[in-house]
Amino acid sequence: MRIAIDPEAAGWVAERLWHASQKVRRRADGGCELSFAIDGVRELRRFVLQLGASAEVIEPAWLRREIAEEHARAAHRNQPRAQQKMSLGDTSVSHTGRD
């Protein structure tokens, strides 16, 4: 597994040990690339998701697709909701019809 981390998050990501097989390579742009030799990806999948747009899965391709699909679901779920118009009945103010 290889993950590219953008420069903004690279500092704190590179200074921690996320997995015993982890290798870190600094990139010219200030980011870094993490590589792992693992069988299961459950915890690393969560790790990538928590980094959001700061992380790009380079390989394997199937994990890249899974992460992209999960981000797409999250983006869809968090779209702004259409504003609803309020009516007098929606407020706690009573209307008696008198001015």
N, CA, C and O atoms as a Tinker XYZ file with bonds, in Angstrom:
   396  protein
     1  N      0.848000   -1.164000    0.000000    73     2
     2  CA     0.000000    0.000000    0.000000    64     1     3
     3  C      0.896000    1.229000    0.000000    63     2     4     5
     4  O      1.869000    1.312000    0.750000    81     3
     5  N      0.541000    2.195000   -0.870000    73     3     6
     6  CA     1.265000    3.469000   -0.925000    64     5     7
     7  C      0.263000    4.614000   -0.868000    63     6     8     9
     8  O     -0.748000    4.614000   -1.570000    81     7
     9  N      0.567000    5.589000   -0.014000    73     7    10
    10  CA    -0.308000    6.737000    0.180000    64     9    11
    11  C      0.522000    8.009000    0.100000    63    10    12    13
    12  O      1.538000    8.137000    0.784000    81    11
    13  N      0.091000    8.948000   -0.732000    73    11    14
    14  CA     0.736000   10.258000   -0.813000    64    13    15
    15  C      0.004000   11.204000    0.129000    63    14    16    17
    16  O     -1.226000   11.241000    0.160000    81    15
    17  N      0.770000   11.958000    0.888000    73    15    18
    18  CA     0.210000   12.915000    1.852000    64    17    19
    19  C      0.635000   14.313000    1.413000    63    18    20    21
    20  O      1.803000   14.542000    1.099000    81    19
    21  N     -0.322000   15.251000    1.394000    73    19    22
    22  CA     0.006000   16.601000    0.945000    64    21    23
    23  C      0.892000   17.317000    1.964000    63    22    24    25
    24  O      0.976000   16.901000    3.119000    81    23
    25  N      1.557000   18.400000    1.532000    73    23    26
    26  CA     2.500000   19.102000    2.409000    64    25    27
    27  C      1.898000   19.592000    3.721000    63    26    28    29
    28  O      2.582000   19.597000    4.744000    81    27
    29  N      0.650000   19.998000    3.711000    73    27    30
    30  CA     0.019000   20.531000    4.919000    64    29    31
    31  C     -0.072000   19.490000    6.038000    63    30    32    33
    32  O      0.107000   19.830000    7.207000    81    31
    33  N     -0.344000   18.247000    5.701000    73    31    34
    34  CA    -0.496000   17.195000    6.700000    64    33    35
    35  C      0.757000   16.342000    6.869000    63    34    36    37
    36  O      0.841000   15.552000    7.810000    81    35
    37  N      1.722000   16.488000    5.977000    73    35    38
    38  CA     2.885000   15.592000    5.968000    64    37    39
    39  C      3.675000   15.601000    7.271000    63    38    40    41
    40  O      4.150000   14.554000    7.711000    81    39
    41  N      3.820000   16.749000    7.885000    73    39    42
    42  CA     4.612000   16.840000    9.116000    64    41    43
    43  C      4.110000   15.934000   10.212000    63    42    44    45
    44  O      4.862000   15.108000   10.729000    81    43
    45  N      2.854000   16.076000   10.573000    73    43    46
    46  CA     2.346000   15.272000   11.691000    64    45    47
    47  C      2.110000   13.823000   11.294000    63    46    48    49
    48  O      2.179000   12.935000   12.143000    81    47
    49  N      1.832000   13.568000   10.016000    73    47    50
    50  CA     1.636000   12.177000    9.574000    64    49    51
    51  C      2.966000   11.424000    9.601000    63    50    52    53
    52  O      3.030000   10.294000   10.084000    81    51
    53  N      4.023000   12.047000    9.084000    73    51    54
    54  CA     5.322000   11.383000    8.970000    64    53    55
    55  C      5.978000   11.139000   10.325000    63    54    56    57
    56  O      6.779000   10.214000   10.459000    81    55
    57  N      5.658000   11.938000   11.319000    73    55    58
    58  CA     6.323000   11.788000   12.616000    64    57    59
    59  C      5.713000   10.692000   13.495000    63    58    60    61
    60  O      6.253000   10.389000   14.559000    81    59
    61  N      4.626000   10.110000   13.076000    73    59    62
    62  CA     3.978000    9.046000   13.850000    64    61    63
    63  C      4.162000    7.684000   13.187000    63    62    64    65
    64  O      4.309000    7.572000   11.970000    81    63
    65  N      4.148000    6.670000   14.018000    73    63    66
    66  CA     4.208000    5.307000   13.509000    64    65    67
    67  C      2.783000    4.779000   13.435000    63    66    68    69
    68  O      2.139000    4.569000   14.463000    81    67
    69  N      2.297000    4.569000   12.228000    73    67    70
    70  CA     0.935000    4.105000   12.008000    64    69    71
    71  C      0.870000    2.591000   11.879000    63    70    72    73
    72  O     -0.158000    1.978000   12.166000    81    71
    73  N      1.968000    1.996000   11.449000    73    71    74
    74  CA     2.023000    0.545000   11.269000    64    73    75
    75  C      3.483000    0.118000   11.346000    63    74    76    77
    76  O      4.370000    0.872000   10.946000    81    75
    77  N      3.744000   -1.090000   11.858000    73    75    78
    78  CA     5.115000   -1.580000   12.029000    64    77    79
    79  C      5.887000   -1.645000   10.709000    63    78    80    81
    80  O      7.108000   -1.493000   10.707000    81    79
    81  N      5.207000   -1.864000    9.604000    73    79    82
    82  CA     5.879000   -1.977000    8.302000    64    81    83
    83  C      6.038000   -0.633000    7.588000    63    82    84    85
    84  O      6.520000   -0.587000    6.457000    81    83
    85  N      5.643000    0.443000    8.231000    73    83    86
    86  CA     5.616000    1.766000    7.606000    64    85    87
    87  C      6.993000    2.256000    7.166000    63    86    88    89
    88  O      7.978000    2.132000    7.895000    81    87
    89  N      7.037000    2.808000    5.970000    73    87    90
    90  CA     8.218000    3.504000    5.466000    64    89    91
    91  C      7.751000    4.873000    4.987000    63    90    92    93
    92  O      6.689000    4.999000    4.379000    81    91
    93  N      8.551000    5.894000    5.266000    73    91    94
    94  CA     8.198000    7.265000    4.887000    64    93    95
    95  C      9.256000    7.798000    3.930000    63    94    96    97
    96  O     10.457000    7.672000    4.168000    81    95
    97  N      8.783000    8.394000    2.846000    73    95    98
    98  CA     9.680000    9.035000    1.891000    64    97    99
    99  C      9.201000   10.468000    1.698000    63    98   100   101
   100  O      8.047000   10.698000    1.336000    81    99
   101  N     10.078000   11.420000    1.938000    73    99   102
   102  CA     9.738000   12.833000    1.733000    64   101   103
   103  C      9.698000   13.131000    0.240000    63   102   104   105
   104  O     10.474000   12.576000   -0.538000    81   103
   105  N      8.782000   14.018000   -0.147000    73   103   106
   106  CA     8.646000   14.401000   -1.551000    64   105   107
   107  C      9.137000   15.827000   -1.747000    63   106   108   109
   108  O      9.152000   16.620000   -0.805000    81   107
   109  N      9.536000   16.149000   -2.959000    73   107   110
   110  CA    10.081000   17.473000   -3.272000    64   109   111
   111  C      9.094000   18.600000   -2.983000    63   110   112   113
   112  O      9.507000   19.721000   -2.686000    81   111
   113  N      7.787000   18.313000   -3.066000    73   111   114
   114  CA     6.770000   19.351000   -2.847000    64   113   115
   115  C      6.500000   19.612000   -1.364000    63   114   116   117
   116  O      5.657000   20.444000   -1.029000    81   115
   117  N      7.210000   18.907000   -0.467000    73   115   118
   118  CA     6.994000   19.076000    0.968000    64   117   119
   119  C      6.073000   18.025000    1.556000    63   118   120   121
   120  O      5.950000   17.906000    2.775000    81   119
   121  N      5.433000   17.271000    0.694000    73   119   122
   122  CA     4.580000   16.182000    1.162000    64   121   123
   123  C      5.419000   14.950000    1.462000    63   122   124   125
   124  O      6.648000   15.014000    1.499000    81   123
   125  N      4.754000   13.849000    1.671000    73   123   126
   126  CA     5.470000   12.598000    1.891000    64   125   127
   127  C      4.675000   11.448000    1.301000    63   126   128   129
   128  O      3.501000   11.591000    0.959000    81   127
   129  N      5.327000   10.326000    1.192000    73   127   130
   130  CA     4.675000    9.112000    0.725000    64   129   131
   131  C      4.903000    8.035000    1.771000    63   130   132   133
   132  O      6.036000    7.771000    2.173000    81   131
   133  N      3.818000    7.419000    2.204000    73   131   134
   134  CA     3.897000    6.316000    3.155000    64   133   135
   135  C      3.694000    5.018000    2.399000    63   134   136   137
   136  O      2.867000    4.939000    1.490000    81   135
   137  N      4.445000    4.008000    2.777000    73   135   138
   138  CA     4.216000    2.687000    2.202000    64   137   139
   139  C      4.123000    1.684000    3.342000    63   138   140   141
   140  O      4.792000    1.814000    4.367000    81   139
   141  N      3.284000    0.689000    3.139000    73   139   142
   142  CA     3.025000   -0.344000    4.135000    64   141   143
   143  C      2.992000   -1.700000    3.450000    63   142   144   145
   144  O      2.528000   -1.817000    2.316000    81   143
   145  N      3.479000   -2.711000    4.128000    73   143   146
   146  CA     3.359000   -4.093000    3.654000    64   145   147
   147  C      2.405000   -4.790000    4.621000    63   146   148   149
   148  O      2.800000   -5.196000    5.713000    81   147
   149  N      1.153000   -4.923000    4.211000    73   147   150
   150  CA     0.133000   -5.473000    5.107000    64   149   151
   151  C     -0.796000   -6.424000    4.364000    63   150   152   153
   152  O     -0.899000   -6.395000    3.138000    81   151
   153  N     -1.463000   -7.261000    5.139000    73   151   154
   154  CA    -2.472000   -8.167000    4.578000    64   153   155
   155  C     -3.858000   -7.544000    4.696000    63   154   156   157
   156  O     -4.591000   -7.469000    3.710000    81   155
   157  N     -4.216000   -7.102000    5.883000    73   155   158
   158  CA    -5.523000   -6.488000    6.109000    64   157   159
   159  C     -5.413000   -4.980000    6.035000    63   158   160   161
   160  O     -4.363000   -4.413000    6.338000    81   159
   161  N     -6.479000   -4.336000    5.638000    73   159   162
   162  CA    -6.410000   -2.885000    5.473000    64   161   163
   163  C     -7.440000   -2.129000    6.311000    63   162   164   165
   164  O     -7.568000   -0.912000    6.173000    81   163
   165  N     -8.154000   -2.811000    7.154000    73   163   166
   166  CA    -9.249000   -2.164000    7.880000    64   165   167
   167  C     -8.805000   -0.894000    8.609000    63   166   168   169
   168  O     -9.389000    0.172000    8.417000    81   167
   169  N     -7.768000   -1.012000    9.446000    73   167   170
   170  CA    -7.336000    0.158000   10.216000    64   169   171
   171  C     -6.667000    1.207000    9.327000    63   170   172   173
   172  O     -6.796000    2.405000    9.580000    81   171
   173  N     -5.957000    0.767000    8.294000    73   171   174
   174  CA    -5.335000    1.739000    7.402000    64   173   175
   175  C     -6.360000    2.430000    6.510000    63   174   176   177
   176  O     -6.159000    3.575000    6.106000    81   175
   177  N     -7.441000    1.751000    6.204000    73   175   178
   178  CA    -8.536000    2.374000    5.455000    64   177   179
   179  C     -9.108000    3.535000    6.266000    63   178   180   181
   180  O     -9.344000    4.617000    5.729000    81   179
   181  N     -9.329000    3.303000    7.563000    73   179   182
   182  CA    -9.815000    4.367000    8.451000    64   181   183
   183  C     -8.821000    5.515000    8.522000    63   182   184   185
   184  O     -9.201000    6.686000    8.514000    81   183
   185  N     -7.543000    5.161000    8.592000    73   183   186
   186  CA    -6.479000    6.160000    8.645000    64   185   187
   187  C     -6.547000    7.062000    7.414000    63   186   188   189
   188  O     -6.496000    8.286000    7.538000    81   187
   189  N     -6.659000    6.471000    6.242000    73   187   190
   190  CA    -6.731000    7.247000    5.000000    64   189   191
   191  C     -7.980000    8.120000    4.994000    63   190   192   193
   192  O     -7.917000    9.288000    4.610000    81   191
   193  N     -9.103000    7.570000    5.412000    73   191   194
   194  CA   -10.354000    8.340000    5.414000    64   193   195
   195  C    -10.284000    9.525000    6.372000    63   194   196   197
   196  O    -10.820000   10.592000    6.073000    81   195
   197  N     -9.634000    9.350000    7.511000    73   195   198
   198  CA    -9.558000   10.460000    8.465000    64   197   199
   199  C     -8.712000   11.607000    7.926000    63   198   200   201
   200  O     -8.879000   12.750000    8.351000    81   199
   201  N     -7.807000   11.318000    6.998000    73   199   202
   202  CA    -6.983000   12.361000    6.406000    64   201   203
   203  C     -7.727000   13.159000    5.335000    63   202   204   205
   204  O     -7.269000   14.223000    4.919000    81   203
   205  N     -8.866000   12.646000    4.894000    73   203   206
   206  CA    -9.673000   13.358000    3.908000    64   205   207
   207  C     -8.897000   13.668000    2.641000    63   206   208   209
   208  O     -8.215000   12.807000    2.086000    81   207
   209  N     -9.009000   14.904000    2.196000    73   207   210
   210  CA    -8.381000   15.318000    0.943000    64   209   211
   211  C     -6.863000   15.442000    1.039000    63   210   212   213
   212  O     -6.205000   15.678000    0.026000    81   211
   213  N     -6.295000   15.290000    2.229000    73   211   214
   214  CA    -4.840000   15.358000    2.394000    64   213   215
   215  C     -4.139000   14.096000    1.921000    63   214   216   217
   216  O     -2.922000   14.098000    1.735000    81   215
   217  N     -4.894000   13.010000    1.723000    73   215   218
   218  CA    -4.298000   11.724000    1.352000    64   217   219
   219  C     -4.778000   11.270000   -0.014000    63   218   220   221
   220  O     -5.937000   11.457000   -0.382000    81   219
   221  N     -3.858000   10.669000   -0.754000    73   219   222
   222  CA    -4.185000   10.064000   -2.041000    64   221   223
   223  C     -3.627000    8.649000   -2.053000    63   222   224   225
   224  O     -2.419000    8.454000   -1.916000    81   223
   225  N     -4.494000    7.668000   -2.213000    73   223   226
   226  CA    -4.029000    6.288000   -2.319000    64   225   227
   227  C     -3.408000    6.106000   -3.695000    63   226   228   229
   228  O     -4.071000    6.305000   -4.713000    81   227
   229  N     -2.148000    5.732000   -3.724000    73   227   230
   230  CA    -1.457000    5.491000   -4.984000    64   229   231
   231  C     -1.692000    4.048000   -5.422000    63   230   232   233
   232  O     -1.999000    3.781000   -6.583000    81   231
   233  N     -1.546000    3.142000   -4.493000    73   231   234
   234  CA    -1.824000    1.732000   -4.776000    64   233   235
   235  C     -2.152000    1.024000   -3.481000    63   234   236   237
   236  O     -1.653000    1.431000   -2.432000    81   235
   237  N     -2.942000    0.018000   -3.503000    73   235   238
   238  CA    -3.491000   -0.688000   -4.658000    64   237   239
   239  C     -4.703000    0.051000   -5.256000    63   238   240   241
   240  O     -5.363000    0.841000   -4.581000    81   239
   241  N     -4.968000   -0.224000   -6.511000    73   239   242
   242  CA    -6.052000    0.446000   -7.241000    64   241   243
   243  C     -7.411000    0.177000   -6.617000    63   242   244   245
   244  O     -8.258000    1.070000   -6.586000    81   243
   245  N     -7.642000   -1.040000   -6.116000    73   243   246
   246  CA    -8.947000   -1.352000   -5.530000    64   245   247
   247  C     -9.196000   -0.521000   -4.280000    63   246   248   249
   248  O    -10.335000   -0.127000   -4.027000    81   247
   249  N     -8.154000   -0.242000   -3.486000    73   247   250
   250  CA    -8.327000    0.594000   -2.291000    64   249   251
   251  C     -8.558000    2.040000   -2.697000    63   250   252   253
   252  O     -9.354000    2.739000   -2.070000    81   251
   253  N     -7.879000    2.494000   -3.727000    73   251   254
   254  CA    -8.097000    3.849000   -4.244000    64   253   255
   255  C     -9.565000    4.034000   -4.626000    63   254   256   257
   256  O    -10.170000    5.059000   -4.312000    81   255
   257  N    -10.138000    3.027000   -5.310000    73   255   258
   258  CA   -11.563000    3.089000   -5.690000    64   257   259
   259  C    -12.463000    3.111000   -4.451000    63   258   260   261
   260  O    -13.409000    3.895000   -4.385000    81   259
   261  N    -12.168000    2.251000   -3.471000    73   259   262
   262  CA   -12.981000    2.207000   -2.241000    64   261   263
   263  C    -12.981000    3.547000   -1.524000    63   262   264   265
   264  O    -14.028000    4.025000   -1.086000    81   263
   265  N    -11.808000    4.148000   -1.405000    73   263   266
   266  CA   -11.691000    5.443000   -0.720000    64   265   267
   267  C    -12.447000    6.514000   -1.499000    63   266   268   269
   268  O    -13.153000    7.328000   -0.904000    81   267
   269  N    -12.308000    6.521000   -2.818000    73   267   270
   270  CA   -13.020000    7.502000   -3.647000    64   269   271
   271  C    -14.529000    7.348000   -3.493000    63   270   272   273
   272  O    -15.249000    8.342000   -3.396000    81   271
   273  N    -15.006000    6.112000   -3.471000    73   271   274
   274  CA   -16.442000    5.869000   -3.308000    64   273   275
   275  C    -16.931000    6.343000   -1.939000    63   274   276   277
   276  O    -18.006000    6.931000   -1.830000    81   275
   277  N    -16.154000    6.090000   -0.915000    73   275   278
   278  CA   -16.540000    6.524000    0.430000    64   277   279
   279  C    -16.570000    8.050000    0.530000    63   278   280   281
   280  O    -17.485000    8.617000    1.128000    81   279
   281  N    -15.575000    8.710000   -0.054000    73   279   282
   282  CA   -15.570000   10.179000   -0.058000    64   281   283
   283  C    -16.759000   10.724000   -0.847000    63   282   284   285
   284  O    -17.348000   11.732000   -0.459000    81   283
   285  N    -17.111000   10.074000   -1.939000    73   283   286
   286  CA   -18.264000   10.517000   -2.732000    64   285   287
   287  C    -19.550000   10.389000   -1.923000    63   286   288   289
   288  O    -20.403000   11.276000   -1.965000    81   287
   289  N    -19.691000    9.285000   -1.187000    73   287   290
   290  CA   -20.879000    9.117000   -0.338000    64   289   291
   291  C    -20.933000   10.192000    0.745000    63   290   292   293
   292  O    -21.998000   10.741000    1.029000    81   291
   293  N    -19.789000   10.488000    1.343000    73   291   294
   294  CA   -19.743000   11.510000    2.385000    64   293   295
   295  C    -20.067000   12.887000    1.815000    63   294   296   297
   296  O    -20.799000   13.662000    2.431000    81   295
   297  N    -19.524000   13.190000    0.642000    73   295   298
   298  CA   -19.796000   14.481000    0.014000    64   297   299
   299  C    -21.281000   14.628000   -0.299000    63   298   300   301
   300  O    -21.867000   15.688000   -0.078000    81   299
   301  N    -21.882000   13.563000   -0.813000    73   299   302
   302  CA   -23.311000   13.599000   -1.125000    64   301   303
   303  C    -24.140000   13.801000    0.150000    63   302   304   305
   304  O    -25.080000   14.596000    0.173000    81   303
   305  N    -23.781000   13.083000    1.185000    73   303   306
   306  CA   -24.525000   13.155000    2.444000    64   305   307
   307  C    -24.422000   14.528000    3.086000    63   306   308   309
   308  O    -25.344000   14.962000    3.778000    81   307
   309  N    -23.320000   15.209000    2.866000    73   307   310
   310  CA   -23.081000   16.488000    3.527000    64   309   311
   311  C    -23.339000   17.698000    2.643000    63   310   312   313
   312  O    -22.893000   18.801000    2.959000    81   311
   313  N    -24.052000   17.506000    1.543000    73   311   314
   314  CA   -24.441000   18.631000    0.708000    64   313   315
   315  C    -25.355000   19.547000    1.514000    63   314   316   317
   316  O    -26.143000   19.079000    2.336000    81   315
   317  N    -25.248000   20.847000    1.277000    73   315   318
   318  CA   -26.157000   21.763000    1.977000    64   317   319
   319  C    -27.606000   21.419000    1.651000    63   318   320   321
   320  O    -27.945000   21.107000    0.510000    81   319
   321  N    -28.432000   21.482000    2.648000    73   319   322
   322  CA   -29.860000   21.229000    2.433000    64   321   323
   323  C    -30.531000   22.498000    1.947000    63   322   324   325
   324  O    -30.126000   23.602000    2.310000    81   323
   325  N    -31.534000   22.343000    1.142000    73   323   326
   326  CA   -32.286000   23.500000    0.653000    64   325   327
   327  C    -32.959000   24.182000    1.831000    63   326   328   329
   328  O    -33.519000   23.523000    2.708000    81   327
   329  N    -32.901000   25.497000    1.845000    73   327   330
   330  CA   -33.544000   26.227000    2.929000    64   329   331
   331  C    -35.049000   26.113000    2.798000    63   330   332   333
   332  O    -35.613000   26.235000    1.710000    81   331
   333  N    -35.668000   25.881000    3.908000    73   331   334
   334  CA   -37.112000   25.779000    3.910000    64   333   335
   335  C    -37.702000   27.104000    4.363000    63   334   336   337
   336  O    -37.182000   27.747000    5.274000    81   335
   337  N    -38.776000   27.500000    3.730000    73   335   338
   338  CA   -39.454000   28.721000    4.128000    64   337   339
   339  C    -40.258000   28.440000    5.388000    63   338   340   341
   340  O    -40.870000   27.381000    5.529000    81   339
   341  N    -40.246000   29.393000    6.291000    73   339   342
   342  CA   -41.003000   29.229000    7.529000    64   341   343
   343  C    -42.366000   29.882000    7.378000    63   342   344   345
   344  O    -42.510000   30.923000    6.736000    81   343
   345  N    -43.334000   29.264000    7.968000    73   343   346
   346  CA   -44.656000   29.870000    8.006000    64   345   347
   347  C    -44.910000   30.317000    9.436000    63   346   348   349
   348  O    -44.159000   29.956000   10.342000    81   347
   349  N    -45.939000   31.082000    9.643000    73   347   350
   350  CA   -46.269000   31.539000   10.990000    64   349   351
   351  C    -46.470000   30.368000   11.939000    63   350   352   353
   352  O    -46.147000   30.473000   13.122000    81   351
   353  N    -46.987000   29.272000   11.450000    73   351   354
   354  CA   -47.215000   28.109000   12.291000    64   353   355
   355  C    -45.926000   27.449000   12.763000    63   354   356   357
   356  O    -45.946000   26.669000   13.715000    81   355
   357  N    -44.810000   27.751000   12.112000    73   355   358
   358  CA   -43.522000   27.165000   12.481000    64   357   359
   359  C    -42.827000   27.925000   13.597000    63   358   360   361
   360  O    -41.804000   27.462000   14.101000    81   359
   361  N    -43.341000   29.063000   13.992000    73   359   362
   362  CA   -42.681000   29.884000   15.011000    64   361   363
   363  C    -43.392000   29.744000   16.332000    63   362   364   365
   364  O    -44.516000   29.248000   16.406000    81   363
   365  N    -42.728000   30.185000   17.362000    73   363   366
   366  CA   -43.349000   30.138000   18.687000    64   365   367
   367  C    -44.177000   31.392000   18.959000    63   366   368   369
   368  O    -44.802000   31.509000   20.013000    81   367
   369  N    -44.182000   32.332000   18.004000    73   367   370
   370  CA   -44.960000   33.561000   18.156000    64   369   371
   371  C    -46.392000   33.273000   17.742000    63   370   372   373
   372  O    -46.645000   32.738000   16.663000    81   371
   373  N    -47.311000   33.630000   18.601000    73   371   374
   374  CA   -48.703000   33.420000   18.227000    64   373   375
   375  C    -49.208000   34.642000   17.485000    63   374   376   377
   376  O    -48.767000   35.766000   17.728000    81   375
   377  N    -50.125000   34.408000   16.594000    73   375   378
   378  CA   -50.697000   35.475000   15.811000    64   377   379
   379  C    -52.170000   35.559000   16.159000    63   378   380   381
   380  O    -52.927000   34.614000   15.940000    81   379
   381  N    -52.566000   36.684000   16.697000    73   379   382
   382  CA   -53.959000   36.840000   17.104000    64   381   383
   383  C    -54.797000   37.563000   16.081000    63   382   384   385
   384  O    -56.024000   37.580000   16.178000    81   383
   385  N    -54.146000   38.162000   15.095000    73   383   386
   386  CA   -54.884000   38.896000   14.089000    64   385   387
   387  C    -55.063000   40.357000   14.475000    63   386   388   389
   388  O    -55.656000   41.130000   13.722000    81   387
   389  N    -54.551000   40.744000   15.651000    73   387   390
   390  CA   -54.664000   42.146000   16.065000    64   389   391
   391  C    -53.313000   42.844000   15.882000    63   390   392   393
   392  O    -52.266000   42.241000   16.116000    81   391
   393  N    -53.335000   44.100000   15.468000    73   391   394
   394  CA   -52.114000   44.888000   15.315000    64   393   395
   395  C    -51.883000   45.750000   16.499000    63   394   396
   396  O    -50.897000   46.486000   16.545000    81   395
